[in-house]
């Protein structure tokens, strides 16, 4: 069996004033895509992969059209070069037996709109109607109907925080192989409950998301069903398709898929008022006050409005300012994206003091530069290594500010250690995240979710939505919805 592999992946925050350019994407080409044990296991089964191009960028602002088009055209060109000329476009037989795409589901491209639909539509036009296409998706994808119409198999992550990336890829590939070998032409049903749901309100380890995601395993055991997915969506992508999504793929029975999807969608809608954060929430001032008085050895505070992993700018200095005003000691703010500030710290060197403005250069709507005087206590990499430092730690009174030359999310204990910080030995650790990623979540003695301003504000009513379909909960509350609508 011959399977082409590719994909362009991005979670787009359209409230950001920033753009995602070509340099923001990490691109892999050809054989480097299919290296590792995951792919080797399939090689041993006699699967031949045709690697094209994969590109992924961290959550950020609208994808620039020029960047997307360049990546798309290269992916299509690589795919076309791998096809026998007489077979392109589905003429004279199958060019490949299947295509596996690694996508996200919330990519928004300037002047194009939904990136996944555009990309897969172009791939389908190239290879023809007979080639099986399978996609793995992030559960924070929004999903347009056109994507489901162009793809045979769609399956999404089932954990948030994400723990099942490998299993999801494997499920997408295994189903593709099975459908080819058993000559199955799958049918998929998409139902979109009109629910605007920030990811932090749908942690899959707690209710109601836990039980709802538990329904997927039950649906998957129904005879004739291949796979089911529940996608939370990306609430910060202001598009006509932004909402939760239920997708059920059946072997051939559309009515069976519809029935299973409707049951899950109804359950999601019934619980719409129950979704909330799984940790204590507070205003910025309240979060700092609670952390200072907490009995726990370490308190992690999520600066949720400036959440880099959901497209926040990562340079709002509000927490630095508030912690200094509160007289906090033994506190860390990780981090503030400011290349100029890092360069200035590197110039004076470790142990030196300086006065400068930090932050407020990327998100100029919700933040502004803050003037501070502090001492440089860490540079990484160290200048002695012969590289320009990309990270600096500036100690300002009782607050250590981690400055980074690019937007960087601190999601693991190791990411703090690289900054010379043992996070679990500090009293207050502010991170520019929403929910904590698995390692931090599993080790944090106490966590507070601060309802702070920024491009990723959890307070949906504070965001200037223009393109989402209405009515949609919670922007609208007094309306009735059923799966058939």
C-alpha positions in Angstrom: 0.0 0.0 0.0 1.3 3.4 -1.0 0.4 6.4 1.3 1.2 10.1 0.7 1.9 12.1 3.9 1.8 15.8 4.4 0.0 18.7 6.1 0.0 22.3 7.1 -1.0 22.9 10.7 -1.8 26.1 12.6 -4.2 27.3 15.4 -5.1 30.9 14.4 -6.0 33.6 16.8 -7.8 36.2 14.7 -8.0 38.7 17.7 -4.2 39.0 17.6 -2.9 42.0 15.7 0.1 40.0 14.7 0.5 37.8 11.6 1.9 34.3 11.1 4.6 34.5 8.3 6.6 31.9 6.5 9.5 32.2 9.0 7.1 31.2 11.8 6.6 27.7 10.3 8.8 24.8 11.0 8.9 22.9 7.7 9.9 19.3 7.0 10.3 17.9 3.6 10.6 14.5 2.1 12.2 11.6 4.0 12.7 13.7 7.2 9.0 13.6 7.7 8.8 9.8 8.2 11.8 9.2 10.4 11.3 7.4 13.8 9.8 4.3 15.3 6.3 5.4 14.6 6.8 5.1 10.9 9.2 2.2 11.0 6.4 0.0 12.4 4.4 0.6 9.3 7.4 0.0 7.0 7.6 -3.5 8.5 4.0 -4.1 7.5 4.8 -3.3 3.9 3.4 0.2 3.9 5.2 2.5 1.5 5.1 6.2 2.4 5.3 9.1 0.0 6.4 12.0 2.2 5.6 15.5 0.8 5.8 18.5 3.1 4.6 19.1 6.7 4.6 22.6 8.2 3.5 23.7 11.6 3.7 27.0 13.5 2.8 27.9 17.1 -0.6 29.4 17.7 -0.4 33.0 16.5 -2.3 35.6 14.4 -3.8 35.3 11.0 -1.7 33.3 8.5 -0.3 35.5 5.8 -1.7 34.5 2.4 1.8 34.5 0.8 3.1 32.1 3.4 0.2 29.7 3.1 0.2 29.7 -0.7 3.9 29.0 -0.9 3.6 26.1 1.5 0.5 24.8 -0.2 2.0 25.0 -3.7 5.1 23.2 -2.6 3.1 20.4 -0.9 1.0 20.0 -4.1 4.0 20.0 -6.3 5.8 17.3 -4.2 2.6 15.3 -4.3 2.2 15.7 -8.0 5.8 14.7 -8.7 5.2 11.4 -6.9 2.3 10.5 -9.1 2.6 8.8 -12.5 1.7 11.3 -15.2 -1.1 9.2 -16.6 -2.6 8.8 -13.1 -2.8 12.4 -12.0 -6.3 13.7 -11.3 -7.5 10.1 -10.9 -7.2 9.3 -14.6 -6.1 5.8 -15.4 -6.1 4.4 -11.9 -5.1 5.5 -8.4 -2.0 7.7 -8.1 -1.5 6.6 -4.5 -3.7 4.3 -2.4 -4.3 6.9 0.3 -3.2 10.2 1.8 -2.6 10.9 5.4 -2.7 14.6 6.5 -1.6 16.0 9.8 -3.8 19.1 10.3 -5.1 21.2 13.2 -8.5 22.4 12.2 -8.4 26.1 13.2 -6.1 27.6 10.5 -7.4 30.9 9.2 -5.6 32.5 6.2 -5.9 36.1 5.1 -8.1 36.5 2.0 -8.6 32.7 1.9 -10.5 31.9 5.1 -10.6 28.3 6.3 -7.1 27.0 5.5 -7.9 23.3 5.9 -10.8 23.3 3.5 -8.8 25.1 0.9 -5.8 22.8 1.3 -7.7 19.5 1.2 -9.9 20.7 -1.6 -6.8 21.3 -3.7 -5.4 17.9 -2.8 -8.7 16.2 -3.7 -8.8 18.0 -7.0 -5.3 16.8 -7.8 -5.7 13.1 -6.9 -9.3 12.6 -7.9 -12.3 11.2 -6.1 -11.1 7.6 -5.6 -8.1 8.1 -3.3 -8.8 7.7 0.4 -7.8 10.7 2.5 -7.5 10.5 6.3 -6.8 13.4 8.6 -5.7 13.7 12.3 -6.9 16.8 14.0 -6.4 18.8 17.2 -9.5 18.8 19.4 -9.3 22.6 19.3 -10.1 22.6 15.6 -13.3 24.5 14.4 -14.1 22.3 11.3 -15.8 23.6 8.2 -18.3 21.4 6.4 -16.2 21.6 3.2 -13.3 19.8 5.0 -15.6 16.9 6.0 -16.9 16.7 2.4 -13.4 16.4 1.0 -12.0 13.9 3.5 -12.9 10.2 4.1 -11.7 9.8 7.6 -11.3 12.4 10.3 -10.2 11.7 13.9 -9.1 14.2 16.6 -7.2 14.3 19.8 -9.3 13.2 22.9 -7.3 14.8 25.7 -6.8 18.4 26.9 -4.1 19.0 28.1 -2.9 16.9 25.1 -1.5 13.5 26.0 -2.6 11.3 23.0 -0.9 12.8 19.9 0.7 9.5 19.0 -2.5 7.5 19.5 -4.4 9.9 17.3 -2.0 9.7 14.4 -1.9 5.9 14.7 -5.8 5.8 14.7 -5.9 8.0 11.5 -3.4 5.8 9.7 -4.8 2.4 10.9 -8.3 3.4 9.8 -6.9 4.5 6.4 -5.1 1.2 5.9 -8.1 -0.8 7.0 -10.5 1.0 4.7 -8.2 0.4 1.8 -7.7 -3.3 2.5 -11.4 -3.9 3.1 -12.5 -1.7 0.3 -14.5 0.5 2.6 -15.7 3.9 1.4 -16.4 5.7 4.7 -19.1 8.3 5.2 -18.8 11.1 7.8 -21.4 13.3 9.5 -20.6 16.7 11.0 -22.9 18.4 13.6 -21.9 21.7 15.1 -23.6 22.7 18.4 -23.6 26.5 18.5 -21.3 26.7 21.5 -18.3 29.0 21.9 -16.0 27.1 24.3 -12.5 28.2 25.4 -10.2 25.2 25.8 -9.7 26.0 29.4 -13.4 25.3 30.0 -13.2 21.8 28.6 -10.3 20.0 30.3 -11.0 16.4 29.5 -9.9 15.0 32.9 -12.8 16.6 34.7 -16.6 16.9 34.2 -18.5 17.5 32.1 -15.9 17.0 29.3 -14.7 13.8 30.9 -18.0 12.0 30.5 -18.6 13.5 27.1 -15.3 12.3 25.8 -16.0 9.0 27.4 -18.9 8.7 25.0 -16.5 8.5 22.1 -15.2 5.0 23.1 -18.8 3.9 23.4 -19.7 5.2 20.0 -16.6 3.6 18.5 -17.8 0.2 19.6 -21.0 0.4 17.6 -21.0 -2.0 14.8 -20.5 -0.1 11.5 -18.8 2.9 13.1 -15.2 3.6 12.4 -14.4 6.5 14.7 -16.0 9.5 16.4 -14.6 12.9 17.5 -15.7 15.7 19.7 -13.9 19.0 19.0 -14.0 21.8 21.5 -13.0 24.3 18.8 -10.8 27.4 19.1 -12.8 30.2 20.5 -10.3 32.8 19.5 -10.7 32.1 15.8 -13.4 34.5 14.7 -14.8 32.6 11.8 -18.2 31.3 10.5 -17.1 27.8 11.6 -16.0 28.6 15.1 -17.8 26.3 17.5 -17.8 22.9 19.0 -18.0 20.0 16.4 -19.1 16.4 16.5 -17.8 14.1 13.7 -18.8 10.5 13.3 -17.4 8.4 10.5 -19.2 5.1 9.6 -18.2 2.3 7.2 -21.2 3.1 4.9 -24.3 3.9 6.9 -25.0 7.6 6.9 -28.1 7.3 9.0 -26.1 5.4 11.7 -23.4 8.0 11.7 -26.1 10.7 11.9 -27.8 9.0 14.9 -24.6 8.6 16.8 -23.5 12.2 16.1 -26.8 13.6 17.1 -26.8 11.8 20.4 -23.3 13.1 21.3 -24.2 16.6 20.1 -27.4 16.7 22.2 -25.3 15.7 25.3 -22.8 18.5 24.6 -25.6 21.0 24.2 -27.4 19.9 27.4 -24.2 20.5 29.4 -23.5 23.9 27.8 -23.9 25.8 31.1 -21.6 23.4 33.0 -18.3 24.0 31.3 -15.9 25.9 33.4 -12.2 25.9 34.4 -11.1 23.1 36.6 -9.0 25.3 38.9 -9.8 28.4 40.9 -10.3 31.6 38.9 -9.6 35.2 40.0 -8.9 38.6 38.8 -5.2 39.6 38.4 -5.1 41.4 41.8 -7.1 38.6 43.5 -4.8 35.9 42.0 -1.7 37.7 43.4 -3.3 38.2 46.8 -4.3 34.5 47.0 -0.9 33.3 46.0 0.9 35.5 48.5 -1.2 34.1 51.3 -1.4 30.5 50.1 0.0 27.8 52.4 1.3 25.8 49.4 5.0 25.9 48.7 4.5 27.0 45.1 1.5 28.6 43.4 1.3 28.7 39.6 -0.7 31.5 38.1 -1.9 31.3 34.6 -1.9 34.7 32.8 -4.7 33.3 30.6 -5.4 36.4 28.6 -1.8 36.4 27.3 -1.7 32.6 26.7 1.0 32.0 24.1 -0.2 28.5 23.4 -3.5 29.9 22.1 -2.0 32.8 20.2 -1.4 35.4 22.9 1.4 37.9 22.2 3.3 36.9 25.3 4.6 40.4 26.2 1.9 41.9 28.4 3.7 43.2 31.6 0.6 43.5 33.8 1.7 40.8 36.2 5.2 42.2 36.6 3.7 45.6 37.4 1.2 44.1 39.9 3.6 41.8 41.6 6.1 44.7 42.2 3.3 46.9 43.5 2.3 44.1 45.9 5.8 43.8 47.2 6.0 40.1 46.1 9.2 38.2 46.8 10.4 34.9 45.4 8.2 35.4 42.3 8.9 34.5 38.7 7.2 35.8 35.5 7.8 33.5 32.6 8.1 35.1 30.4 8.0 38.4 28.5 8.8 38.3 24.7 11.1 41.2 24.0 14.1 40.7 21.7 15.5 44.2 22.4 15.4 43.7 26.1 17.3 40.3 25.8 19.9 42.0 23.6 20.4 44.8 26.1 20.8 42.3 29.0 23.3 40.3 26.9 25.3 43.5 26.2 25.8 44.4 29.8 26.3 40.8 30.9 25.4 38.7 33.9 25.7 40.5 37.2 25.2 44.0 35.7 22.3 46.3 36.4 20.3 48.4 34.0 17.2 50.4 33.5 15.0 49.8 30.5 11.5 49.3 29.1 10.2 45.8 28.7 7.2 44.3 26.9 4.3 46.1 25.3 5.8 45.9 21.8 3.6 43.1 20.4 0.2 43.5 22.0 -0.3 47.2 22.0 -4.0 46.9 22.6 -3.9 45.2 26.0 -0.5 46.2 27.2 2.3 48.8 27.2 6.0 48.9 27.9 7.0 48.9 31.6 10.1 50.7 32.8 12.1 48.6 35.3 15.5 48.6 36.9 17.1 45.3 37.6 20.0 43.0 37.7 20.8 40.4 35.0 21.1 37.1 36.8 21.1 34.6 33.9 21.7 34.5 30.2 21.0 31.5 27.9 22.8 30.4 26.0 25.8 31.8 27.9 27.9 34.2 25.8 30.9 31.9 26.5 29.2 29.3 24.2 29.7 31.6 21.3 26.0 32.1 20.6 23.9 35.2 21.0 21.7 34.8 24.1 18.0 34.2 23.4 16.9 34.4 27.0 17.7 36.6 29.9 16.5 36.7 33.5 16.2 40.1 35.0 15.8 40.4 38.8 13.7 43.4 39.7 13.3 43.6 43.5 11.6 40.3 44.4 10.5 39.3 40.9 12.6 37.4 38.4 11.4 38.3 34.9 12.3 35.8 32.2 12.8 37.7 28.9 12.8 35.8 25.6 13.9 36.9 22.2 10.8 35.2 20.7 7.4 34.2 22.0 8.0 31.2 24.2 5.6 29.2 26.4 7.1 27.7 29.5 5.3 24.3 29.6 7.7 22.0 31.4 10.0 22.0 34.4 12.9 21.7 32.0 12.0 24.9 30.2 12.4 26.7 33.6 15.7 24.9 34.3 17.1 26.2 31.0 16.4 29.7 32.5 18.3 28.8 35.7 15.0 28.4 37.7 13.8 25.6 39.8 10.1 26.4 39.5 8.9 24.2 42.3 11.2 26.0 44.7 9.7 29.4 44.0 6.6 30.8 45.8 4.8 32.4 42.8 5.3 31.3 39.2 3.3 33.2 36.6 3.1 31.5 33.2 1.6 32.7 30.0 -0.6 29.7 29.6 -4.3 28.7 30.0 -4.5 25.3 31.6 -1.1 24.0 32.7 0.5 21.5 30.4 0.8 17.9 31.7 4.1 18.0 33.6 3.3 21.3 35.3 -0.3 20.3 36.0 0.9 17.0 37.6 3.4 18.7 39.8 1.9 22.1 40.7 1.0 22.3 44.4 -1.6 25.0 43.6 -2.9 26.6 40.5 -4.9 29.8 39.9 -6.4 30.8 36.6 -6.2 34.6 36.3 -8.8 36.2 34.2 -6.5 38.7 32.6 -6.7 40.8 29.4 -5.1 39.9 26.1 -5.7 38.3 22.7 -6.8 35.1 24.6 -9.2 36.6 27.1 -11.3 33.8 28.6 -14.2 36.3 29.1 -15.9 35.8 25.7 -18.0 38.9 26.1 -14.9 41.0 26.1 -13.8 39.9 22.6 -15.0 41.8 19.4 -16.6 38.8 17.6 -17.9 39.7 14.1 -17.9 36.6 12.0 -19.2 33.8 14.3 -22.6 32.5 13.4 -25.3 33.8 15.7 -27.0 32.8 17.9 -24.1 31.1 19.8 -23.8 30.4 23.5 -22.7 32.1 25.7 -22.8 35.3 23.6 -26.5 34.5 23.2 -28.4 32.6 25.8 -32.1 32.6 25.1 -32.5 30.3 22.1 -33.3 26.7 21.4 -31.1 24.4 19.3 -31.4 20.8 18.0 -29.0 18.7 16.0 -31.1 19.0 12.9 -30.7 22.7 12.7 
